[in-house]
Amino acid sequence: MTRLLISLRRFALYRGLLELYGRSPLLRLILVAIIPVLWIGATNITPLFQMVEISFYDRYPVPQGEPIEWTGRHYATFFERPLYITAFLRSFIFASLATIVTLIVVFPVAYYISKAAPKNMRTRLLLLVVAPFWVSEIIRSFAWIVMLANRGAVNSFFSLIGMPGTPFDLLYNNVSLTIGVVYLTSLYMLLPLYAALEKIDDNLLEAAANLGAPAWQRFFRVVLPLSREGIVAGCTLVFLLVIGLYAMPQLLGGPSNTLFASTIGQIFSKAGDSWPLGSAFSIILTGSALAYVGLFVALFQRKRRGRAA
């Protein structure tokens, strides 16, 4: 490798590029960002634009030799069927509530690992939390089905301690779906929270304690404000993940809590010309979710600027 670099330095073009790279911050930025930008464009933006195009087709695939007919009726179908609107609103309400529950459940875990646990144990604890996520979503969903069944571990424990009314109906309802979703998305909340909490200087907490601030006041006046960036990042990741979940709602949810992503999946799986309708619904869900998250982030930044002023 060293010999190759020495050989390249003999060429005037290579030396000129090195000099330009050293003098031009813009060129450095382009060279560093070009591969990630191309990757995002090829794997995310291009398929999305193709889906937008298909959503305006009258039918897809277009038979060979026939002209493409453009229409917006697939978007109008969403507003004409109350069933679709109900599933859409249910998805946003459920995703918002699941995000809040995940934050409440995961925040103490992230705080313990980042602040309370011994420093030499933090990496091990993180690996212990991450390890279950090496298993696929399907296997973890079936594991929860086994645990929440009438003769599963949860109901068996309730029966063992003499809880009246056992076995409880814990499967194929909002209970099982919420538990499964919180478990599935906990890692995406944990890592941003851990990164934000770890950066908080312990001296700030000690100073607050020395000044007489109780634990709850230290949490709300020091920990919570300084971890807001992690909270926003974690909530954004979890919400966008939940709003597009397909497999786990199909396995753990019941017919009364069908989410919009499952509805889209059912449309795509129908025989016949269903791709334009499924594409239109996908664009509606994607655009609405991004707008919802964008509004959340904008409100957070506005409050932060207001406090800073």
Secondary structure, DSSP 8 states (H G I E B T S, - for coil): -HHHHHHHTTSHHHHHHHHHHHH-HHHHHHHHHHHHHHHHIIIIIHHHHHHHHHHTBSSSS--TTS---B--HHHHHHHH-HHHHHHHHHHHHHHHHHHHHHHHHHHHHHHIIIIIS-HHHHHHHHHHHHGGGGS-HHHHHHHHHHHHSTTSHHHHHHHHTT-TT-S---SSSHHHHHHHHHHHHHHHHHHHHHHHHHTS-HHHHHHHHHTT--HHHHIIIIIHHHTHHHHHHHHHHHHHHHHT--HHHHHH--GGG--HHHHHHHHHHSSSS-HHHHHHHHHHHHHHHHHHHHHHHHHHHHHHHHHH-
